[in-house]
């Protein structure tokens, strides 16, 4: 009897296929996840506190907040950039975007400009950026952010996975 192990044979889709590469900024994901866990713990503590029975907000507000924070926590393992055979997939906290590998022209880094630094660009905290071909502009990747040395390593890894040279970002 052959058994299940002998009956399954994995065949690559394309013989010359590029290996799938997943790139994540673990520190950034840990900070956001830690914040979401803390907020969920605070909301749960306030919801369960019997001394606040007549003072607290309606129960539906707790459940709404709890669902949002739980969703952020559940999404955390998937945040990052995935380079496949012919696609680059950006998985952020709220959405997923996909581009063709050949549309990415160059990869670099620039000062972080996003939710943590509203309307300003940080000089000490950086993020990975890539420029798209055909006039599609640049794409900031705040999911790949952190200290300059960490971001340069992430940009080099992404460049290598895409088969590109690493350069300084458009807003270095």
C-alpha positions as a Markdown table, in Angstrom:
| # | Residue | x | y | z |
|---|---|---|---|---|
| 1 | Unk | 0.0 | 0.0 | 0.0 |
| 2 | Unk | 1.4 | 3.3 | -1.1 |
| 3 | Unk | 0.0 | 5.6 | 1.6 |
| 4 | Unk | -0.8 | 9.3 | 1.3 |
| 5 | Unk | 2.8 | 10.5 | 1.4 |
| 6 | Unk | 3.8 | 8.6 | -1.7 |
| 7 | Unk | 0.7 | 9.6 | -3.7 |
| 8 | Unk | 1.3 | 13.4 | -3.4 |
| 9 | Unk | 4.0 | 14.8 | -5.7 |
| 10 | Unk | 4.8 | 18.5 | -5.7 |
| 11 | Unk | 5.6 | 19.9 | -9.1 |
| 12 | Unk | 6.7 | 23.5 | -9.5 |
| 13 | Unk | 4.4 | 25.6 | -11.7 |
| 14 | Unk | 7.3 | 26.8 | -13.8 |
| 15 | Unk | 10.7 | 25.1 | -13.9 |
| 16 | Unk | 12.6 | 28.4 | -13.8 |
| 17 | Unk | 10.3 | 30.0 | -11.2 |
| 18 | Unk | 11.6 | 32.6 | -8.7 |
| 19 | Unk | 11.4 | 31.4 | -5.1 |
| 20 | Unk | 8.7 | 33.2 | -3.1 |
| 21 | Unk | 10.2 | 35.8 | -0.8 |
| 22 | Unk | 8.4 | 37.4 | 2.2 |
| 23 | Unk | 9.8 | 40.6 | 3.7 |
| 24 | Unk | 8.7 | 42.0 | 7.0 |
| 25 | Unk | 9.8 | 44.7 | 9.4 |
| 26 | Unk | 9.3 | 42.7 | 12.6 |
| 27 | Unk | 9.9 | 45.7 | 15.0 |
| 28 | Unk | 7.2 | 47.8 | 13.3 |
| 29 | Unk | 4.7 | 45.0 | 13.4 |
| 30 | Unk | 5.5 | 44.3 | 17.0 |
| 31 | Unk | 4.9 | 47.9 | 18.0 |
| 32 | Unk | 1.6 | 48.1 | 16.3 |
| 33 | Unk | 0.5 | 44.7 | 17.5 |
| 34 | Unk | 1.6 | 45.6 | 21.1 |
| 35 | Unk | -0.5 | 48.8 | 20.9 |
| 36 | Unk | -3.5 | 46.9 | 19.7 |
| 37 | Unk | -3.2 | 44.3 | 22.4 |
| 38 | Unk | -2.9 | 47.0 | 25.1 |
| 39 | Unk | -5.9 | 48.9 | 23.8 |
| 40 | Unk | -7.9 | 45.6 | 23.7 |
| 41 | Unk | -6.9 | 44.8 | 27.2 |
| 42 | Unk | -7.8 | 48.3 | 28.4 |
| 43 | Unk | -11.2 | 48.1 | 26.7 |
| 44 | Unk | -11.9 | 44.6 | 28.1 |
| 45 | Unk | -10.9 | 45.7 | 31.6 |
| 46 | Unk | -13.2 | 48.7 | 31.5 |
| 47 | Unk | -16.0 | 46.6 | 30.0 |
| 48 | Unk | -15.8 | 43.9 | 32.7 |
| 49 | Unk | -15.3 | 46.3 | 35.7 |
| 50 | Unk | -18.4 | 46.0 | 37.9 |
| 51 | Unk | -17.8 | 49.5 | 39.5 |
| 52 | Unk | -18.4 | 51.1 | 36.1 |
| 53 | Unk | -21.7 | 49.4 | 35.5 |
| 54 | Unk | -23.8 | 52.6 | 35.3 |
| 55 | Unk | -21.0 | 54.9 | 33.9 |
| 56 | Unk | -19.7 | 53.1 | 30.9 |
| 57 | Unk | -20.7 | 53.5 | 27.3 |
| 58 | Unk | -23.2 | 51.2 | 25.6 |
| 59 | Unk | -22.0 | 47.6 | 25.1 |
| 60 | Unk | -22.0 | 47.9 | 21.3 |
| 61 | Unk | -19.2 | 50.4 | 21.5 |
| 62 | Unk | -17.0 | 47.9 | 23.3 |
| 63 | Unk | -17.7 | 45.2 | 20.8 |
| 64 | Unk | -17.0 | 47.5 | 17.9 |
| 65 | Unk | -13.6 | 48.5 | 19.4 |
| 66 | Unk | -12.8 | 44.9 | 20.4 |
| 67 | Unk | -13.5 | 43.7 | 16.8 |
| 68 | Unk | -11.2 | 46.4 | 15.3 |
| 69 | Unk | -8.3 | 45.7 | 17.7 |
| 70 | Unk | -8.8 | 41.9 | 17.3 |
| 71 | Unk | -8.7 | 42.3 | 13.5 |
| 72 | Unk | -5.4 | 44.3 | 13.7 |
| 73 | Unk | -3.9 | 41.6 | 15.9 |
| 74 | Unk | -5.1 | 38.8 | 13.5 |
| 75 | Unk | -3.7 | 40.7 | 10.5 |
| 76 | Unk | -0.2 | 41.1 | 12.0 |
| 77 | Unk | 1.4 | 37.9 | 10.8 |
| 78 | Unk | 0.5 | 38.8 | 7.2 |
| 79 | Unk | 1.8 | 42.4 | 7.1 |
| 80 | Unk | 4.7 | 42.8 | 4.7 |
| 81 | Unk | 5.8 | 42.4 | 1.1 |
| 82 | Unk | 5.6 | 39.1 | -0.8 |
| 83 | Unk | 7.6 | 38.7 | -4.0 |
| 84 | Unk | 6.3 | 35.8 | -6.1 |
| 85 | Unk | 7.0 | 34.5 | -9.6 |
| 86 | Unk | 5.6 | 37.5 | -11.4 |
| 87 | Unk | 3.9 | 39.7 | -8.8 |
| 88 | Unk | 4.9 | 41.9 | -5.9 |
| 89 | Unk | 2.1 | 41.9 | -3.2 |
| 90 | Unk | 2.0 | 44.6 | -0.5 |
| 91 | Unk | 0.0 | 43.5 | 2.5 |
| 92 | Unk | -0.7 | 46.5 | 4.8 |
| 93 | Unk | -2.9 | 46.6 | 7.9 |
| 94 | Unk | -6.1 | 47.4 | 5.9 |
| 95 | Unk | -5.6 | 46.3 | 2.3 |
| 96 | Unk | -3.5 | 44.3 | -0.2 |
| 97 | Unk | -2.1 | 45.7 | -3.4 |
| 98 | Unk | -0.4 | 43.8 | -6.2 |
| 99 | Unk | 1.9 | 44.9 | -9.0 |
| 100 | Unk | 3.8 | 43.0 | -11.7 |
| 101 | Unk | 7.5 | 42.4 | -10.9 |
| 102 | Unk | 8.5 | 44.0 | -14.2 |
| 103 | Unk | 6.6 | 47.2 | -13.1 |
| 104 | Unk | 9.1 | 47.8 | -10.2 |
| 105 | Unk | 11.9 | 50.0 | -11.6 |
| 106 | Unk | 14.0 | 50.5 | -8.4 |
| 107 | Unk | 14.0 | 50.0 | -4.7 |
| 108 | Unk | 15.4 | 52.4 | -2.1 |
| 109 | Unk | 14.6 | 54.1 | 1.2 |
| 110 | Unk | 13.4 | 57.5 | 2.4 |
| 111 | Unk | 12.4 | 59.2 | 5.6 |
| 112 | Unk | 9.2 | 57.9 | 7.1 |
| 113 | Unk | 6.1 | 60.0 | 6.3 |
| 114 | Unk | 2.9 | 58.5 | 7.5 |
| 115 | Unk | 0.6 | 58.0 | 10.5 |
| 116 | Unk | 3.4 | 58.3 | 13.0 |
| 117 | Unk | 4.7 | 61.6 | 11.7 |
| 118 | Unk | 1.7 | 63.5 | 10.3 |
| 119 | Unk | 2.7 | 66.0 | 7.6 |
| 120 | Unk | 6.4 | 65.7 | 8.3 |
| 121 | Unk | 9.3 | 63.5 | 7.1 |
| 122 | Unk | 11.4 | 61.8 | 9.8 |
| 123 | Unk | 15.1 | 61.9 | 9.6 |
| 124 | Unk | 15.7 | 59.1 | 12.1 |
| 125 | Unk | 12.9 | 56.7 | 11.1 |
| 126 | Unk | 13.0 | 55.4 | 7.5 |
| 127 | Unk | 10.8 | 53.3 | 5.2 |
| 128 | Unk | 11.3 | 51.3 | 2.0 |
| 129 | Unk | 10.1 | 52.9 | -1.2 |
| 130 | Unk | 10.0 | 51.6 | -4.8 |
| 131 | Unk | 9.5 | 53.4 | -8.0 |
| 132 | Unk | 7.2 | 52.0 | -10.7 |
| 133 | Unk | 7.8 | 52.0 | -14.4 |
| 134 | Unk | 5.5 | 53.7 | -17.0 |
| 135 | Unk | 5.0 | 56.9 | -15.1 |
| 136 | Unk | 3.0 | 55.2 | -12.3 |
| 137 | Unk | 5.1 | 57.0 | -9.7 |
| 138 | Unk | 6.7 | 55.9 | -6.4 |
| 139 | Unk | 5.1 | 53.7 | -3.8 |
| 140 | Unk | 5.9 | 54.2 | -0.1 |
| 141 | Unk | 5.9 | 51.0 | 2.0 |
| 142 | Unk | 5.4 | 52.0 | 5.6 |
| 143 | Unk | 5.0 | 48.3 | 6.5 |
| 144 | Unk | 8.8 | 48.1 | 5.9 |
| 145 | Unk | 10.0 | 50.8 | 8.3 |
| 146 | Unk | 12.3 | 51.2 | 11.2 |
| 147 | Unk | 15.9 | 52.3 | 12.0 |
| 148 | Unk | 18.0 | 53.3 | 9.0 |
| 149 | Unk | 20.3 | 50.2 | 9.1 |
| 150 | Unk | 17.2 | 47.9 | 9.3 |
| 151 | Unk | 15.5 | 49.6 | 6.4 |
| 152 | Unk | 18.6 | 49.5 | 4.3 |
| 153 | Unk | 18.8 | 45.7 | 4.9 |
| 154 | Unk | 15.1 | 45.3 | 4.0 |
| 155 | Unk | 15.5 | 47.4 | 0.9 |
| 156 | Unk | 18.6 | 45.3 | -0.1 |
| 157 | Unk | 16.6 | 42.1 | 0.5 |
| 158 | Unk | 13.7 | 43.4 | -1.6 |
| 159 | Unk | 16.0 | 44.5 | -4.4 |
| 160 | Unk | 17.7 | 41.1 | -4.5 |
| 161 | Unk | 14.3 | 39.3 | -4.6 |
| 162 | Unk | 13.3 | 41.5 | -7.5 |
| 163 | Unk | 16.7 | 41.3 | -9.3 |
| 164 | Unk | 17.3 | 45.0 | -9.1 |
| 165 | Unk | 20.0 | 47.3 | -7.9 |
| 166 | Unk | 19.4 | 49.1 | -4.7 |
| 167 | Unk | 19.4 | 52.9 | -4.8 |
| 168 | Unk | 18.6 | 55.7 | -2.5 |
| 169 | Unk | 14.8 | 56.5 | -2.6 |
| 170 | Unk | 13.3 | 59.5 | -4.4 |
| 171 | Unk | 13.1 | 61.5 | -1.2 |
| 172 | Unk | 16.3 | 60.5 | 0.6 |
